[in-house]
Structure formats: structure tokens, C-alpha cells
Amino acid sequence: MDTRTSGRNLFRLGTCVYMPMISRSVDHGLRSDQKYIRINPINEEDFEVTMRDGEKLYRQYRVKYLKDARVTKLLRTLESLLID
């Protein structure tokens, strides 16, 4: 997945055991106050997509495809946060 647009880095892509995680962190690992998106694959066409920081849940969706508009909206929200 290319995480750059016009030469700018937008996100940091990492994993949590088996789940992809997307954040704006510049370092490996996340502090408890950093927001991130976690993608939990349920099966081939079923994903649970969650935006949270630490224990606080902001949004959670069950989607069939990752190109779902709700996932795009979560990415736009994350993109608007400062890189830290």
C-alpha cells in the first residue's frame, strides 16, 4: 500500500500481531493517546475497522470491502491529525 501523496508521507503502516494498523506515529509503537485505525479481518470479505486511541473507541464499522466510503472517511480523519 503506497502511503504517500505528492511526495508527502501521510501515514505509518504497522501490524499488531495479525491486524494491520494505520497511524500518524513517526516511531514504532503507539502511545496510549495516539489515534490509530485497526483492521481486523474476519474472513475474505468481512472486516471490522476501528478508530481509537488507547481504550477510547471513536468509530467501528463492519465492512465487506476496504474501499467502503466509511473507511475512506476514517482515513481522512486520521490524515487531518498532526504527525507525532
C-alpha positions, 0 to 999 in steps of 0.5 A, spaced: 500 500 500 503 506 497 502 511 503 504 517 500 501 523 496 505 528 492 511 526 495 508 527 502 508 521 507 501 521 510 501 515 514 505 509 518 503 502 516 504 497 522 501 490 524 499 488 531 500 481 531 495 479 525 491 486 524 494 491 520 494 498 523 494 505 520 497 511 524 500 518 524 506 515 529 513 517 526 516 511 531 514 504 532 509 503 537 503 507 539 502 511 545 496 510 549 493 517 546 495 516 539 489 515 534 490 509 530 485 505 525 485 497 526 483 492 521 481 486 523 479 481 518 474 476 519 474 472 513 475 474 505 470 479 505 468 481 512 472 486 516 471 490 522 475 497 522 476 501 528 478 508 530 481 509 537 486 511 541 488 507 547 481 504 550 477 510 547 473 507 541 471 513 536 468 509 530 467 501 528 464 499 522 463 492 519 465 492 512 465 487 506 470 491 502 476 496 504 474 501 499 467 502 503 466 510 503 466 509 511 473 507 511 475 512 506 472 517 511 476 514 517 482 515 513 481 522 512 480 523 519 486 520 521 490 524 515 487 531 518 491 529 525 498 532 526 504 527 525 507 525 532 
